[in-house]
Amino acid sequence: MADAKHDVKDLGLAEHGRLRIEWAEAQMPVLRLIRARFGKERPLAGARLAACLHVTSETANLAITLRDGGADVVLCASNPLSTQDDVAASLVADYGIPTFAIKGEDDKTYYQHLTAALDSRPNLTMDDGADLVTQLHTQRADLLAEVLGGTEETTTGVIRLRSMAHDGVLRYPIIAVNEALTKHMFDNRYGTGQSTLDGILRATNMLLAGRNVVVCGYGWCGKGVAMRAKGHGANVIVTEVEPTRALEALMDGHRVMPIADAAREGDLFVTVTGDLKVISGEHLAAMKDGAIVANAGHFNAEIDIDALEQGSKSKRRVRDFVDEYLYPDGRRVFLLGEGRLINLAAAEGHPAAVMDMSFANQALAAEHMMRHHGDLERKVYAVPEPIDREIARLKLESLGVRIDKLTAEQSKYLESWDQGT
Ligand SMILES: NC(=O)c1ccc[n+]([C@@H]2O[C@H](COP(=O)([O-])OP(=O)(O)OC[C@H]3O[C@@H](n4cnc5c(N)ncnc54)[C@H](O)[C@@H]3O)[C@@H](O)[C@H]2O)c1
């Protein structure tokens, strides 16, 4: 099968990758059910689907599901540091899925891989961060006429696409998978919460108990990171720009303060805002000796790395995924994973059990787009609510958890406006 087009690190890694793909599959019961139905019904027949996603064992299971649904799938990385090279090899060698992704690829190769995926002339796109869609609209507009629709995985991508739609430049409809409750309530919160700490611990082996952990951004991801850091015994400090979220952080039991103050107190900093230069050069210069800085937001723009490079007098790699920056006054600041999503750079990304729901949404959103693209405008759409609710139902069922059903009397009561006590 290795004749599928590819640019991966080493096809010799395929056997190890296949074992990981199978391990993830065992924990993705909802996606397995969808795959079985897709195999029979082939709802994606005729789709040429270019997917730009983190190339992990969970993504491999999604790609196989889409292929079994009848799509011609081509996969490229959505981040230079998030690829699992053995999984990429197995996708090519064992499953015949064209894959363009190498962990640690430079920016030039990253964009070449996007171009390689677009060379398949997709009529469906599946994106994580909207780089593929942006590349398509700005560099390969000649291909746009054939595109029926797309899906987007993450918060940052949805924000970019909404701004394209707002400016009237988005040329086809996109379903925002991130907005499904069965995506962001679980993936962003529990997935990012657990795996971000996993990445930080694997990179540093630091003890969190008793340390000041500064979480920048108290959105879905930030709540997860803060909750898990607290569970390890850390003192959590939250920085925010949105008053309601700051208040929520306070009432969840965390300290809240501006980053300029937090910069002096933190032992570990984690950015999860989707914003730019949340930790600036000034903040980096105010940190204690030994402060550790990491990012779990989509782009490596949250920490001002240029300022770190310029403000420090030397830099050396002291462990895998740990760069030490030495300031002229002798203080050291450690940057993890070059400021890229630390949960994917230094660990394995979200656990498969949570990606089960995110990727069930992706698969069903792709099916919905194939069926209904003709009815949709050039806008960003939410995942239809029945799909979202069905995924929650299937997940509960797979976990052996049963819940109650409304009685007819209760339904009537809840729907009426004229019944009080
Ligand atoms: N690492 C992962 O695997 C992973 C998974 C899901 C999402 N993400 C990414 O993480 C980021 C956050 O996602 P989310 O779903 O939590 O988004 P969200 O919109 O729910 O939360 C972001 C929060 O950051 C706050 N914020 C913005 N600018 C700030 C600033 N300068 N200082 C402090 N707070 C600021 C916002 O007010 C908001 O509350 C996005 O880039 C998203 O794409 C990463």
The ligand as a Gaussian input file, in Angstrom:
#p B3LYP/6-31G(d) Opt

LIG

0 1
 N       -4.059000      22.180000      23.039000
 C       -5.128000      21.638000      22.509000
 O       -5.175000      20.435000      22.243000
 C       -6.322000      22.498000      22.246000
 C       -7.599000      21.928000      22.253000
 C       -8.698000      22.755000      22.050000
 C       -8.507000      24.117000      21.792000
 N       -7.224000      24.611000      21.756000
 C       -6.938000      26.029000      21.492000
 O       -6.830000      26.676000      22.782000
 C       -7.198000      28.057000      22.673000
 C       -8.308000      28.369000      23.684000
 O       -9.469000      27.630000      23.347000
 P      -10.801000      27.699000      24.241000
 O      -11.743000      26.732000      23.626000
 O      -10.453000      27.603000      25.669000
 O      -11.263000      29.199000      23.877000
 P      -12.246000      30.144000      24.718000
 O      -12.667000      31.198000      23.755000
 O      -13.273000      29.312000      25.422000
 O      -11.288000      30.779000      25.842000
 C      -10.254000      31.690000      25.591000
 C      -10.215000      32.635000      26.797000
 O       -9.034000      33.431000      26.729000
 C       -9.363000      34.732000      27.186000
 N       -8.360000      35.698000      26.695000
 C       -8.226000      36.252000      25.465000
 N       -7.186000      37.095000      25.450000
 C       -6.631000      37.069000      26.686000
 C       -5.524000      37.716000      27.291000
 N       -4.763000      38.585000      26.619000
 N       -5.242000      37.444000      28.600000
 C       -6.013000      36.563000      29.308000
 N       -7.083000      35.928000      28.792000
 C       -7.375000      36.164000      27.485000
 C      -10.754000      34.976000      26.631000
 O      -11.419000      36.016000      27.337000
 C      -11.398000      33.616000      26.834000
 O      -12.059000      33.513000      28.092000
 C       -7.596000      28.250000      21.203000
 O       -6.467000      28.685000      20.489000
 C       -7.979000      26.856000      20.769000
 O       -7.931000      26.700000      19.374000
 C       -6.138000      23.844000      21.998000

